[in-house]
Amino acid sequence: MKWTPDGQAVTYQAFRDNTVNVWLQPLGGSAPRQLTNFPKGYVYFHTFSPDGTKLYVARGEQIRDAVLIKNFE
């Protein structure tokens, strides 16, 4: 979770429909709003530019492999 630059909301990453996007939750109690609309992938990090006009997102795919090593010497 991160505060928005104006301090009026928080942003967070949510996993829905097999992907991760950034959402905004206003502190006033209104409904959350989706800020990004990535069709697939994972958001690893998000932050606002210093002036608050841009949202920077680091994203990619998660690859998980399992390897069994036997008789290792």
Predicted model as a PDB file, atoms N, CA, C, CB and O in Angstrom, pLDDT in the B-factor column:
MODEL        1                                                                  
ATOM      1  N   MET A   1       0.830  -1.189   0.000  1.00 90.00           N  
ATOM      2  CA  MET A   1       0.000   0.000   0.000  1.00 90.00           C  
ATOM      3  C   MET A   1       0.871   1.246   0.000  1.00 90.00           C  
ATOM      4  CB  MET A   1      -0.942   0.001   1.206  1.00 90.00           C  
ATOM      5  O   MET A   1       1.927   1.296   0.630  1.00 90.00           O  
ATOM      6  N   LYS A   2       0.405   2.226  -0.710  1.00 94.00           N  
ATOM      7  CA  LYS A   2       1.105   3.507  -0.759  1.00 94.00           C  
ATOM      8  C   LYS A   2       0.071   4.633  -0.711  1.00 94.00           C  
ATOM      9  CB  LYS A   2       1.994   3.615  -2.044  1.00 94.00           C  
ATOM     10  O   LYS A   2      -1.021   4.521  -1.267  1.00 94.00           O  
ATOM     11  N   TRP A   3       0.439   5.705  -0.042  1.00 95.00           N  
ATOM     12  CA  TRP A   3      -0.403   6.897  -0.035  1.00 95.00           C  
ATOM     13  C   TRP A   3      -0.298   7.590  -1.380  1.00 95.00           C  
ATOM     14  CB  TRP A   3      -0.001   7.858   1.108  1.00 95.00           C  
ATOM     15  O   TRP A   3       0.761   7.569  -2.008  1.00 95.00           O  
ATOM     16  N   THR A   4      -1.373   8.199  -1.824  1.00 94.00           N  
ATOM     17  CA  THR A   4      -1.309   9.051  -3.001  1.00 94.00           C  
ATOM     18  C   THR A   4      -0.604  10.345  -2.611  1.00 94.00           C  
ATOM     19  CB  THR A   4      -2.735   9.334  -3.579  1.00 94.00           C  
ATOM     20  O   THR A   4      -0.577  10.699  -1.432  1.00 94.00           O  
ATOM     21  N   PRO A   5      -0.034  11.054  -3.579  1.00 94.00           N  
ATOM     22  CA  PRO A   5       0.698  12.284  -3.243  1.00 94.00           C  
ATOM     23  C   PRO A   5      -0.137  13.322  -2.497  1.00 94.00           C  
ATOM     24  CB  PRO A   5       1.235  12.902  -4.495  1.00 94.00           C  
ATOM     25  O   PRO A   5       0.409  14.080  -1.695  1.00 94.00           O  
ATOM     26  N   ASP A   6      -1.440  13.374  -2.741  1.00 92.00           N  
ATOM     27  CA  ASP A   6      -2.286  14.350  -2.044  1.00 92.00           C  
ATOM     28  C   ASP A   6      -2.763  13.861  -0.675  1.00 92.00           C  
ATOM     29  CB  ASP A   6      -3.487  14.688  -2.901  1.00 92.00           C  
ATOM     30  O   ASP A   6      -3.387  14.620   0.066  1.00 92.00           O  
ATOM     31  N   GLY A   7      -2.476  12.596  -0.329  1.00 93.00           N  
ATOM     32  CA  GLY A   7      -2.864  12.055   0.968  1.00 93.00           C  
ATOM     33  C   GLY A   7      -4.339  11.740   1.109  1.00 93.00           C  
ATOM     34  O   GLY A   7      -4.809  11.489   2.219  1.00 93.00           O  
ATOM     35  N   GLN A   8      -5.080  11.747   0.013  1.00 94.00           N  
ATOM     36  CA  GLN A   8      -6.527  11.528   0.061  1.00 94.00           C  
ATOM     37  C   GLN A   8      -6.953  10.093  -0.216  1.00 94.00           C  
ATOM     38  CB  GLN A   8      -7.194  12.424  -0.916  1.00 94.00           C  
ATOM     39  O   GLN A   8      -8.135   9.763  -0.126  1.00 94.00           O  
ATOM     40  N   ALA A   9      -5.978   9.233  -0.556  1.00 96.00           N  
ATOM     41  CA  ALA A   9      -6.305   7.847  -0.899  1.00 96.00           C  
ATOM     42  C   ALA A   9      -5.064   6.985  -0.711  1.00 96.00           C  
ATOM     43  CB  ALA A   9      -6.838   7.738  -2.362  1.00 96.00           C  
ATOM     44  O   ALA A   9      -3.957   7.490  -0.529  1.00 96.00           O  
ATOM     45  N   VAL A  10      -5.275   5.674  -0.759  1.00 97.00           N  
ATOM     46  CA  VAL A  10      -4.159   4.734  -0.774  1.00 97.00           C  
ATOM     47  C   VAL A  10      -4.264   3.911  -2.052  1.00 97.00           C  
ATOM     48  CB  VAL A  10      -4.161   3.813   0.503  1.00 97.00           C  
ATOM     49  O   VAL A  10      -5.355   3.686  -2.576  1.00 97.00           O  
ATOM     50  N   THR A  11      -3.117   3.469  -2.540  1.00 96.00           N  
ATOM     51  CA  THR A  11      -3.094   2.573  -3.689  1.00 96.00           C  
ATOM     52  C   THR A  11      -2.579   1.224  -3.228  1.00 96.00           C  
ATOM     53  CB  THR A  11      -2.215   3.145  -4.841  1.00 96.00           C  
ATOM     54  O   THR A  11      -1.799   1.127  -2.281  1.00 96.00           O  
ATOM     55  N   TYR A  12      -3.027   0.191  -3.910  1.00 96.00           N  
ATOM     56  CA  TYR A  12      -2.609  -1.160  -3.549  1.00 96.00           C  
ATOM     57  C   TYR A  12      -2.659  -2.041  -4.791  1.00 96.00           C  
ATOM     58  CB  TYR A  12      -3.508  -1.744  -2.418  1.00 96.00           C  
ATOM     59  O   TYR A  12      -3.285  -1.691  -5.791  1.00 96.00           O  
ATOM     60  N   GLN A  13      -1.997  -3.180  -4.715  1.00 95.00           N  
ATOM     61  CA  GLN A  13      -1.962  -4.143  -5.803  1.00 95.00           C  
ATOM     62  C   GLN A  13      -2.924  -5.269  -5.466  1.00 95.00           C  
ATOM     63  CB  GLN A  13      -0.519  -4.684  -6.039  1.00 95.00           C  
ATOM     64  O   GLN A  13      -2.874  -5.828  -4.370  1.00 95.00           O  
ATOM     65  N   ALA A  14      -3.805  -5.604  -6.413  1.00 95.00           N  
ATOM     66  CA  ALA A  14      -4.801  -6.645  -6.180  1.00 95.00           C  
ATOM     67  C   ALA A  14      -4.759  -7.673  -7.304  1.00 95.00           C  
ATOM     68  CB  ALA A  14      -6.212  -6.034  -6.061  1.00 95.00           C  
ATOM     69  O   ALA A  14      -4.641  -7.322  -8.478  1.00 95.00           O  
ATOM     70  N   PHE A  15      -4.857  -8.952  -6.927  1.00 93.00           N  
ATOM     71  CA  PHE A  15      -4.867 -10.061  -7.879  1.00 93.00           C  
ATOM     72  C   PHE A  15      -6.314 -10.408  -8.194  1.00 93.00           C  
ATOM     73  CB  PHE A  15      -4.102 -11.305  -7.315  1.00 93.00           C  
ATOM     74  O   PHE A  15      -7.058 -10.866  -7.325  1.00 93.00           O  
ATOM     75  N   ARG A  16      -6.705 -10.187  -9.441  1.00 89.00           N  
ATOM     76  CA  ARG A  16      -8.057 -10.524  -9.900  1.00 89.00           C  
ATOM     77  C   ARG A  16      -7.980 -10.995 -11.342  1.00 89.00           C  
ATOM     78  CB  ARG A  16      -9.024  -9.305  -9.766  1.00 89.00           C  
ATOM     79  O   ARG A  16      -7.200 -10.460 -12.130  1.00 89.00           O  
ATOM     80  N   ASP A  17      -8.769 -11.972 -11.686  1.00 85.00           N  
ATOM     81  CA  ASP A  17      -8.844 -12.491 -13.059  1.00 85.00           C  
ATOM     82  C   ASP A  17      -7.471 -12.895 -13.593  1.00 85.00           C  
ATOM     83  CB  ASP A  17      -9.468 -11.447 -13.982  1.00 85.00           C  
ATOM     84  O   ASP A  17      -7.141 -12.628 -14.748  1.00 85.00           O  
ATOM     85  N   ASN A  18      -6.677 -13.540 -12.738  1.00 85.00           N  
ATOM     86  CA  ASN A  18      -5.381 -14.108 -13.107  1.00 85.00           C  
ATOM     87  C   ASN A  18      -4.325 -13.059 -13.481  1.00 85.00           C  
ATOM     88  CB  ASN A  18      -5.567 -15.053 -14.258  1.00 85.00           C  
ATOM     89  O   ASN A  18      -3.397 -13.354 -14.234  1.00 85.00           O  
ATOM     90  N   THR A  19      -4.464 -11.854 -12.964  1.00 90.00           N  
ATOM     91  CA  THR A  19      -3.476 -10.794 -13.183  1.00 90.00           C  
ATOM     92  C   THR A  19      -3.474  -9.848 -11.993  1.00 90.00           C  
ATOM     93  CB  THR A  19      -3.771 -10.019 -14.495  1.00 90.00           C  
ATOM     94  O   THR A  19      -4.393  -9.865 -11.175  1.00 90.00           O  
ATOM     95  N   VAL A  20      -2.443  -9.028 -11.903  1.00 93.00           N  
ATOM     96  CA  VAL A  20      -2.339  -8.053 -10.825  1.00 93.00           C  
ATOM     97  C   VAL A  20      -2.413  -6.652 -11.421  1.00 93.00           C  
ATOM     98  CB  VAL A  20      -1.021  -8.246 -10.017  1.00 93.00           C  
ATOM     99  O   VAL A  20      -1.730  -6.348 -12.399  1.00 93.00           O  
ATOM    100  N   ASN A  21      -3.238  -5.810 -10.831  1.00 95.00           N  
ATOM    101  CA  ASN A  21      -3.349  -4.414 -11.230  1.00 95.00           C  
ATOM    102  C   ASN A  21      -3.297  -3.526  -9.991  1.00 95.00           C  
ATOM    103  CB  ASN A  21      -4.654  -4.169 -12.028  1.00 95.00           C  
ATOM    104  O   ASN A  21      -3.430  -4.002  -8.863  1.00 95.00           O  
ATOM    105  N   VAL A  22      -3.104  -2.238 -10.218  1.00 97.00           N  
ATOM    106  CA  VAL A  22      -3.041  -1.256  -9.139  1.00 97.00           C  
ATOM    107  C   VAL A  22      -4.416  -0.617  -8.989  1.00 97.00           C  
ATOM    108  CB  VAL A  22      -1.946  -0.174  -9.419  1.00 97.00           C  
ATOM    109  O   VAL A  22      -5.037  -0.208  -9.969  1.00 97.00           O  
ATOM    110  N   TRP A  23      -4.875  -0.539  -7.753  1.00 97.00           N  
ATOM    111  CA  TRP A  23      -6.172   0.044  -7.418  1.00 97.00           C  
ATOM    112  C   TRP A  23      -5.992   1.227  -6.485  1.00 97.00           C  
ATOM    113  CB  TRP A  23      -7.093  -1.005  -6.777  1.00 97.00           C  
ATOM    114  O   TRP A  23      -4.988   1.325  -5.779  1.00 97.00           O  
ATOM    115  N   LEU A  24      -6.962   2.121  -6.486  1.00 96.00           N  
ATOM    116  CA  LEU A  24      -6.959   3.301  -5.619  1.00 96.00           C  
ATOM    117  C   LEU A  24      -8.185   3.249  -4.717  1.00 96.00           C  
ATOM    118  CB  LEU A  24      -6.940   4.622  -6.457  1.00 96.00           C  
ATOM    119  O   LEU A  24      -9.303   3.065  -5.198  1.00 96.00           O  
ATOM    120  N   GLN A  25      -7.981   3.409  -3.416  1.00 97.00           N  
ATOM    121  CA  GLN A  25      -9.088   3.432  -2.449  1.00 97.00           C  
ATOM    122  C   GLN A  25      -9.122   4.802  -1.791  1.00 97.00           C  
ATOM    123  CB  GLN A  25      -8.937   2.298  -1.371  1.00 97.00           C  
ATOM    124  O   GLN A  25      -8.260   5.101  -0.964  1.00 97.00           O  
ATOM    125  N   PRO A  26     -10.104   5.652  -2.139  1.00 97.00           N  
ATOM    126  CA  PRO A  26     -10.233   6.958  -1.496  1.00 97.00           C  
ATOM    127  C   PRO A  26     -10.565   6.801  -0.008  1.00 97.00           C  
ATOM    128  CB  PRO A  26     -11.317   7.797  -2.200  1.00 97.00           C  
ATOM    129  O   PRO A  26     -11.274   5.874   0.382  1.00 97.00           O  
ATOM    130  N   LEU A  27     -10.052   7.707   0.808  1.00 95.00           N  
ATOM    131  CA  LEU A  27     -10.297   7.652   2.246  1.00 95.00           C  
ATOM    132  C   LEU A  27     -11.714   8.083   2.606  1.00 95.00           C  
ATOM    133  CB  LEU A  27      -9.297   8.523   2.975  1.00 95.00           C  
ATOM    134  O   LEU A  27     -12.181   7.800   3.709  1.00 95.00           O  
ATOM    135  N   GLY A  28     -12.396   8.755   1.706  1.00 92.00           N  
ATOM    136  CA  GLY A  28     -13.753   9.218   1.960  1.00 92.00           C  
ATOM    137  C   GLY A  28     -14.792   8.110   1.970  1.00 92.00           C  
ATOM    138  O   GLY A  28     -15.951   8.356   2.308  1.00 92.00           O  
ATOM    139  N   GLY A  29     -14.398   6.890   1.605  1.00 89.00           N  
ATOM    140  CA  GLY A  29     -15.322   5.774   1.661  1.00 89.00           C  
ATOM    141  C   GLY A  29     -15.954   5.402   0.339  1.00 89.00           C  
ATOM    142  O   GLY A  29     -16.736   4.453   0.286  1.00 89.00           O  
ATOM    143  N   SER A  30     -15.642   6.115  -0.735  1.00 95.00           N  
ATOM    144  CA  SER A  30     -16.213   5.734  -2.023  1.00 95.00           C  
ATOM    145  C   SER A  30     -15.559   4.450  -2.537  1.00 95.00           C  
ATOM    146  CB  SER A  30     -16.041   6.874  -3.048  1.00 95.00           C  
ATOM    147  O   SER A  30     -14.565   3.982  -1.982  1.00 95.00           O  
ATOM    148  N   ALA A  31     -16.121   3.899  -3.585  1.00 97.00           N  
ATOM    149  CA  ALA A  31     -15.668   2.607  -4.117  1.00 97.00           C  
ATOM    150  C   ALA A  31     -14.240   2.695  -4.648  1.00 97.00           C  
ATOM    151  CB  ALA A  31     -16.609   2.128  -5.229  1.00 97.00           C  
ATOM    152  O   ALA A  31     -13.821   3.742  -5.141  1.00 97.00           O  
ATOM    153  N   PRO A  32     -13.491   1.589  -4.548  1.00 96.00           N  
ATOM    154  CA  PRO A  32     -12.145   1.579  -5.119  1.00 96.00           C  
ATOM    155  C   PRO A  32     -12.202   1.720  -6.640  1.00 96.00           C  
ATOM    156  CB  PRO A  32     -11.406   0.286  -4.731  1.00 96.00           C  
ATOM    157  O   PRO A  32     -13.192   1.373  -7.284  1.00 96.00           O  
ATOM    158  N   ARG A  33     -11.102   2.241  -7.190  1.00 95.00           N  
ATOM    159  CA  ARG A  33     -11.027   2.475  -8.638  1.00 95.00           C  
ATOM    160  C   ARG A  33      -9.757   1.832  -9.174  1.00 95.00           C  
ATOM    161  CB  ARG A  33     -11.055   4.004  -8.970  1.00 95.00           C  
ATOM    162  O   ARG A  33      -8.681   2.000  -8.600  1.00 95.00           O  
ATOM    163  N   GLN A  34      -9.881   1.101 -10.265  1.00 96.00           N  
ATOM    164  CA  GLN A  34      -8.741   0.446 -10.879  1.00 96.00           C  
ATOM    165  C   GLN A  34      -7.923   1.473 -11.656  1.00 96.00           C  
ATOM    166  CB  GLN A  34      -9.199  -0.704 -11.804  1.00 96.00           C  
ATOM    167  O   GLN A  34      -8.458   2.174 -12.514  1.00 96.00           O  
ATOM    168  N   LEU A  35      -6.599   1.564 -11.349  1.00 95.00           N  
ATOM    169  CA  LEU A  35      -5.737   2.531 -12.019  1.00 95.00           C  
ATOM    170  C   LEU A  35      -5.024   1.956 -13.234  1.00 95.00           C  
ATOM    171  CB  LEU A  35      -4.723   3.058 -11.053  1.00 95.00           C  
ATOM    172  O   LEU A  35      -4.760   2.680 -14.194  1.00 95.00           O  
ATOM    173  N   THR A  36      -4.710   0.665 -13.206  1.00 96.00           N  
ATOM    174  CA  THR A  36      -4.063   0.028 -14.348  1.00 96.00           C  
ATOM    175  C   THR A  36      -4.975  -1.052 -14.892  1.00 96.00           C  
ATOM    176  CB  THR A  36      -2.686  -0.561 -13.956  1.00 96.00           C  
ATOM    177  O   THR A  36      -5.873  -1.531 -14.200  1.00 96.00           O  
ATOM    178  N   ASN A  37      -4.738  -1.433 -16.137  1.00 94.00           N  
ATOM    179  CA  ASN A  37      -5.567  -2.456 -16.759  1.00 94.00           C  
ATOM    180  C   ASN A  37      -4.676  -3.405 -17.557  1.00 94.00           C  
ATOM    181  CB  ASN A  37      -6.652  -1.816 -17.672  1.00 94.00           C  
ATOM    182  O   ASN A  37      -4.790  -3.485 -18.780  1.00 94.00           O  
ATOM    183  N   PHE A  38      -3.797  -4.115 -16.873  1.00 94.00           N  
ATOM    184  CA  PHE A  38      -2.923  -5.070 -17.526  1.00 94.00           C  
ATOM    185  C   PHE A  38      -3.675  -6.385 -17.714  1.00 94.00           C  
ATOM    186  CB  PHE A  38      -1.625  -5.283 -16.707  1.00 94.00           C  
ATOM    187  O   PHE A  38      -4.284  -6.884 -16.768  1.00 94.00           O  
ATOM    188  N   PRO A  39      -3.641  -6.956 -18.923  1.00 93.00           N  
ATOM    189  CA  PRO A  39      -4.381  -8.193 -19.176  1.00 93.00           C  
ATOM    190  C   PRO A  39      -3.744  -9.429 -18.552  1.00 93.00           C  
ATOM    191  CB  PRO A  39      -4.515  -8.403 -20.649  1.00 93.00           C  
ATOM    192  O   PRO A  39      -4.425 -10.431 -18.333  1.00 93.00           O  
ATOM    193  N   LYS A  40      -2.446  -9.370 -18.265  1.00 90.00           N  
ATOM    194  CA  LYS A  40      -1.776 -10.501 -17.631  1.00 90.00           C  
ATOM    195  C   LYS A  40      -0.520  -9.989 -16.942  1.00 90.00           C  
ATOM    196  CB  LYS A  40      -1.432 -11.616 -18.671  1.00 90.00           C  
ATOM    197  O   LYS A  40      -0.103  -8.850 -17.153  1.00 90.00           O  
ATOM    198  N   GLY A  41       0.076 -10.838 -16.121  1.00 88.00           N  
ATOM    199  CA  GLY A  41       1.322 -10.469 -15.475  1.00 88.00           C  
ATOM    200  C   GLY A  41       1.159 -10.114 -14.013  1.00 88.00           C  
ATOM    201  O   GLY A  41       0.089 -10.265 -13.423  1.00 88.00           O  
ATOM    202  N   TYR A  42       2.250  -9.641 -13.450  1.00 91.00           N  
ATOM    203  CA  TYR A  42       2.311  -9.355 -12.031  1.00 91.00           C  
ATOM    204  C   TYR A  42       2.939  -7.984 -11.822  1.00 91.00           C  
ATOM    205  CB  TYR A  42       3.105 -10.448 -11.283  1.00 91.00           C  
ATOM    206  O   TYR A  42       3.926  -7.652 -12.480  1.00 91.00           O  
ATOM    207  N   VAL A  43       2.392  -7.194 -10.930  1.00 93.00           N  
ATOM    208  CA  VAL A  43       2.968  -5.895 -10.570  1.00 93.00           C  
ATOM    209  C   VAL A  43       3.857  -6.113  -9.356  1.00 93.00           C  
ATOM    210  CB  VAL A  43       1.850  -4.818 -10.275  1.00 93.00           C  
ATOM    211  O   VAL A  43       3.382  -6.527  -8.298  1.00 93.00           O  
ATOM    212  N   TYR A  44       5.147  -5.836  -9.508  1.00 93.00           N  
ATOM    213  CA  TYR A  44       6.091  -6.025  -8.419  1.00 93.00           C  
ATOM    214  C   TYR A  44       6.210  -4.788  -7.535  1.00 93.00           C  
ATOM    215  CB  TYR A  44       7.447  -6.392  -8.972  1.00 93.00           C  
ATOM    216  O   TYR A  44       6.490  -4.899  -6.341  1.00 93.00           O  
ATOM    217  N   PHE A  45       5.999  -3.608  -8.120  1.00 94.00           N  
ATOM    218  CA  PHE A  45       6.211  -2.361  -7.384  1.00 94.00           C  
ATOM    219  C   PHE A  45       5.462  -1.249  -8.101  1.00 94.00           C  
ATOM    220  CB  PHE A  45       7.733  -2.021  -7.261  1.00 94.00           C  
ATOM    221  O   PHE A  45       5.363  -1.248  -9.328  1.00 94.00           O  
ATOM    222  N   HIS A  46       4.944  -0.319  -7.346  1.00 96.00           N  
ATOM    223  CA  HIS A  46       4.369   0.880  -7.952  1.00 96.00           C  
ATOM    224  C   HIS A  46       4.645   2.079  -7.055  1.00 96.00           C  
ATOM    225  CB  HIS A  46       2.843   0.708  -8.187  1.00 96.00           C  
ATOM    226  O   HIS A  46       4.724   1.956  -5.833  1.00 96.00           O  
ATOM    227  N   THR A  47       4.790   3.241  -7.688  1.00 95.00           N  
ATOM    228  CA  THR A  47       5.019   4.484  -6.957  1.00 95.00           C  
ATOM    229  C   THR A  47       4.636   5.660  -7.846  1.00 95.00           C  
ATOM    230  CB  THR A  47       6.501   4.598  -6.495  1.00 95.00           C  
ATOM    231  O   THR A  47       4.516   5.517  -9.062  1.00 95.00           O  
ATOM    232  N   PHE A  48       4.449   6.802  -7.240  1.00 95.00           N  
ATOM    233  CA  PHE A  48       4.112   8.008  -7.987  1.00 95.00           C  
ATOM    234  C   PHE A  48       5.358   8.830  -8.256  1.00 95.00           C  
ATOM    235  CB  PHE A  48       3.078   8.843  -7.229  1.00 95.00           C  
ATOM    236  O   PHE A  48       6.332   8.765  -7.506  1.00 95.00           O  
ATOM    237  N   SER A  49       5.320   9.606  -9.335  1.00 94.00           N  
ATOM    238  CA  SER A  49       6.401  10.543  -9.617  1.00 94.00           C  
ATOM    239  C   SER A  49       6.420  11.602  -8.515  1.00 94.00           C  
ATOM    240  CB  SER A  49       6.229  11.202 -11.030  1.00 94.00           C  
ATOM    241  O   SER A  49       5.414  11.795  -7.832  1.00 94.00           O  
ATOM    242  N   PRO A  50       7.548  12.288  -8.332  1.00 90.00           N  
ATOM    243  CA  PRO A  50       7.623  13.288  -7.262  1.00 90.00           C  
ATOM    244  C   PRO A  50       6.543  14.364  -7.336  1.00 90.00           C  
ATOM    245  CB  PRO A  50       8.964  13.946  -7.291  1.00 90.00           C  
ATOM    246  O   PRO A  50       6.088  14.851  -6.300  1.00 90.00           O  
ATOM    247  N   ASP A  51       6.124  14.745  -8.555  1.00 91.00           N  
ATOM    248  CA  ASP A  51       5.074  15.763  -8.663  1.00 91.00           C  
ATOM    249  C   ASP A  51       3.665  15.173  -8.635  1.00 91.00           C  
ATOM    250  CB  ASP A  51       5.259  16.555  -9.937  1.00 91.00           C  
ATOM    251  O   ASP A  51       2.681  15.912  -8.671  1.00 91.00           O  
ATOM    252  N   GLY A  52       3.562  13.822  -8.569  1.00 90.00           N  
ATOM    253  CA  GLY A  52       2.271  13.164  -8.439  1.00 90.00           C  
ATOM    254  C   GLY A  52       1.478  13.023  -9.721  1.00 90.00           C  
ATOM    255  O   GLY A  52       0.312  12.628  -9.680  1.00 90.00           O  
ATOM    256  N   THR A  53       2.079  13.335 -10.860  1.00 93.00           N  
ATOM    257  CA  THR A  53       1.325  13.289 -12.118  1.00 93.00           C  
ATOM    258  C   THR A  53       1.431  11.956 -12.847  1.00 93.00           C  
ATOM    259  CB  THR A  53       1.797  14.380 -13.027  1.00 93.00           C  
ATOM    260  O   THR A  53       0.644  11.691 -13.756  1.00 93.00           O  
ATOM    261  N   LYS A  54       2.392  11.109 -12.464  1.00 95.00           N  
ATOM    262  CA  LYS A  54       2.584   9.839 -13.146  1.00 95.00           C  
ATOM    263  C   LYS A  54       2.642   8.703 -12.134  1.00 95.00           C  
ATOM    264  CB  LYS A  54       3.863   9.868 -13.996  1.00 95.00           C  
ATOM    265  O   LYS A  54       3.067   8.883 -10.993  1.00 95.00           O  
ATOM    266  N   LEU A  55       2.205   7.534 -12.577  1.00 95.00           N  
ATOM    267  CA  LEU A  55       2.305   6.312 -11.779  1.00 95.00           C  
ATOM    268  C   LEU A  55       3.325   5.413 -12.459  1.00 95.00           C  
ATOM    269  CB  LEU A  55       0.909   5.590 -11.632  1.00 95.00           C  
ATOM    270  O   LEU A  55       3.154   5.034 -13.617  1.00 95.00           O  
ATOM    271  N   TYR A  56       4.386   5.074 -11.737  1.00 95.00           N  
ATOM    272  CA  TYR A  56       5.403   4.167 -12.270  1.00 95.00           C  
ATOM    273  C   TYR A  56       5.123   2.764 -11.752  1.00 95.00           C  
ATOM    274  CB  TYR A  56       6.842   4.631 -11.872  1.00 95.00           C  
ATOM    275  O   TYR A  56       4.823   2.572 -10.573  1.00 95.00           O  
ATOM    276  N   VAL A  57       5.225   1.778 -12.657  1.00 95.00           N  
ATOM    277  CA  VAL A  57       4.915   0.393 -12.308  1.00 95.00           C  
ATOM    278  C   VAL A  57       6.025  -0.511 -12.832  1.00 95.00           C  
ATOM    279  CB  VAL A  57       3.534  -0.036 -12.885  1.00 95.00           C  
ATOM    280  O   VAL A  57       6.401  -0.431 -14.001  1.00 95.00           O  
ATOM    281  N   ALA A  58       6.548  -1.374 -11.955  1.00 95.00           N  
ATOM    282  CA  ALA A  58       7.470  -2.425 -12.373  1.00 95.00           C  
ATOM    283  C   ALA A  58       6.657  -3.712 -12.432  1.00 95.00           C  
ATOM    284  CB  ALA A  58       8.710  -2.556 -11.390  1.00 95.00           C  
ATOM    285  O   ALA A  58       6.053  -4.121 -11.440  1.00 95.00           O  
ATOM    286  N   ARG A  59       6.647  -4.342 -13.595  1.00 92.00           N  
ATOM    287  CA  ARG A  59       5.813  -5.525 -13.758  1.00 92.00           C  
ATOM    288  C   ARG A  59       6.510  -6.570 -14.605  1.00 92.00           C  
ATOM    289  CB  ARG A  59       4.479  -5.154 -14.381  1.00 92.00           C  
ATOM    290  O   ARG A  59       7.494  -6.282 -15.285  1.00 92.00           O  
ATOM    291  N   GLY A  60       5.994  -7.779 -14.558  1.00 90.00           N  
ATOM    292  CA  GLY A  60       6.563  -8.869 -15.334  1.00 90.00           C  
ATOM    293  C   GLY A  60       5.782 -10.147 -15.086  1.00 90.00           C  
ATOM    294  O   GLY A  60       4.657 -10.120 -14.586  1.00 90.00           O  
ATOM    295  N   GLU A  61       6.385 -11.248 -15.437  1.00 85.00           N  
ATOM    296  CA  GLU A  61       5.774 -12.564 -15.272  1.00 85.00           C  
ATOM    297  C   GLU A  61       6.436 -13.294 -14.110  1.00 85.00           C  
ATOM    298  CB  GLU A  61       5.890 -13.394 -16.573  1.00 85.00           C  
ATOM    299  O   GLU A  61       7.612 -13.076 -13.819  1.00 85.00           O  
ATOM    300  N   GLN A  62       5.691 -14.144 -13.463  1.00 79.00           N  
ATOM    301  CA  GLN A  62       6.249 -15.017 -12.430  1.00 79.00           C  
ATOM    302  C   GLN A  62       6.486 -16.385 -13.045  1.00 79.00           C  
ATOM    303  CB  GLN A  62       5.302 -15.115 -11.187  1.00 79.00           C  
ATOM    304  O   GLN A  62       5.566 -17.016 -13.567  1.00 79.00           O  
ATOM    305  N   ILE A  63       7.720 -16.829 -12.976  1.00 80.00           N  
ATOM    306  CA  ILE A  63       8.068 -18.151 -13.491  1.00 80.00           C  
ATOM    307  C   ILE A  63       8.584 -18.966 -12.319  1.00 80.00           C  
ATOM    308  CB  ILE A  63       9.134 -18.068 -14.649  1.00 80.00           C  
ATOM    309  O   ILE A  63       9.517 -18.565 -11.623  1.00 80.00           O  
ATOM    310  N   ARG A  64       7.978 -20.084 -12.121  1.00 80.00           N  
ATOM    311  CA  ARG A  64       8.366 -20.955 -11.016  1.00 80.00           C  
ATOM    312  C   ARG A  64       8.635 -22.347 -11.564  1.00 80.00           C  
ATOM    313  CB  ARG A  64       7.266 -20.995  -9.914  1.00 80.00           C  
ATOM    314  O   ARG A  64       7.772 -22.960 -12.192  1.00 80.00           O  
ATOM    315  N   ASP A  65       9.838 -22.832 -11.320  1.00 82.00           N  
ATOM    316  CA  ASP A  65      10.215 -24.178 -11.718  1.00 82.00           C  
ATOM    317  C   ASP A  65      10.763 -24.905 -10.504  1.00 82.00           C  
ATOM    318  CB  ASP A  65      11.255 -24.157 -12.870  1.00 82.00           C  
ATOM    319  O   ASP A  65      11.432 -24.315  -9.656  1.00 82.00           O  
ATOM    320  N   ALA A  66      10.474 -26.167 -10.436  1.00 83.00           N  
ATOM    321  CA  ALA A  66      11.030 -27.009  -9.378  1.00 83.00           C  
ATOM    322  C   ALA A  66      12.017 -27.981 -10.021  1.00 83.00           C  
ATOM    323  CB  ALA A  66       9.898 -27.778  -8.598  1.00 83.00           C  
ATOM    324  O   ALA A  66      11.745 -28.556 -11.075  1.00 83.00           O  
ATOM    325  N   VAL A  67      13.158 -28.151  -9.373  1.00 84.00           N  
ATOM    326  CA  VAL A  67      14.185 -29.055  -9.887  1.00 84.00           C  
ATOM    327  C   VAL A  67      14.557 -30.022  -8.786  1.00 84.00           C  
ATOM    328  CB  VAL A  67      15.437 -28.275 -10.393  1.00 84.00           C  
ATOM    329  O   VAL A  67      14.816 -29.615  -7.653  1.00 84.00           O  
ATOM    330  N   LEU A  68      14.584 -31.306  -9.116  1.00 84.00           N  
ATOM    331  CA  LEU A  68      14.994 -32.340  -8.170  1.00 84.00           C  
ATOM    332  C   LEU A  68      16.380 -32.824  -8.577  1.00 84.00           C  
ATOM    333  CB  LEU A  68      13.967 -33.526  -8.133  1.00 84.00           C  
ATOM    334  O   LEU A  68      16.574 -33.318  -9.687  1.00 84.00           O  
ATOM    335  N   ILE A  69      17.339 -32.677  -7.670  1.00 86.00           N  
ATOM    336  CA  ILE A  69      18.693 -33.136  -7.911  1.00 86.00           C  
ATOM    337  C   ILE A  69      18.938 -34.341  -7.031  1.00 86.00           C  
ATOM    338  CB  ILE A  69      19.734 -32.017  -7.638  1.00 86.00           C  
ATOM    339  O   ILE A  69      18.775 -34.273  -5.813  1.00 86.00           O  
ATOM    340  N   LYS A  70      19.330 -35.446  -7.645  1.00 88.00           N  
ATOM    341  CA  LYS A  70      19.591 -36.677  -6.897  1.00 88.00           C  
ATOM    342  C   LYS A  70      21.079 -37.030  -6.981  1.00 88.00           C  
ATOM    343  CB  LYS A  70      18.720 -37.847  -7.441  1.00 88.00           C  
ATOM    344  O   LYS A  70      21.772 -36.687  -7.939  1.00 88.00           O  
ATOM    345  N   ASN A  71      21.535 -37.719  -5.953  1.00 85.00           N  
ATOM    346  CA  ASN A  71      22.917 -38.218  -5.913  1.00 85.00           C  
ATOM    347  C   ASN A  71      23.944 -37.129  -6.162  1.00 85.00           C  
ATOM    348  CB  ASN A  71      23.101 -39.315  -6.929  1.00 85.00           C  
ATOM    349  O   ASN A  71      24.930 -37.345  -6.867  1.00 85.00           O  
ATOM    350  N   PHE A  72      23.713 -35.971  -5.588  1.00 78.00           N  
ATOM    351  CA  PHE A  72      24.623 -34.847  -5.738  1.00 78.00           C  
ATOM    352  C   PHE A  72      25.880 -35.083  -4.910  1.00 78.00           C  
ATOM    353  CB  PHE A  72      23.939 -33.532  -5.322  1.00 78.00           C  
ATOM    354  O   PHE A  72      25.785 -35.373  -3.717  1.00 78.00           O  
ATOM    355  N   GLU A  73      27.034 -34.965  -5.513  1.00 73.00           N  
ATOM    356  CA  GLU A  73      28.293 -35.151  -4.789  1.00 73.00           C  
ATOM    357  C   GLU A  73      29.220 -34.008  -5.027  1.00 73.00           C  
ATOM    358  CB  GLU A  73      28.964 -36.442  -5.189  1.00 73.00           C  
ATOM    359  O   GLU A  73      30.331 -33.993  -4.496  1.00 73.00           O  
TER     360      GLU A  73                                                      
ENDMDL                                                                          
END                                                                             
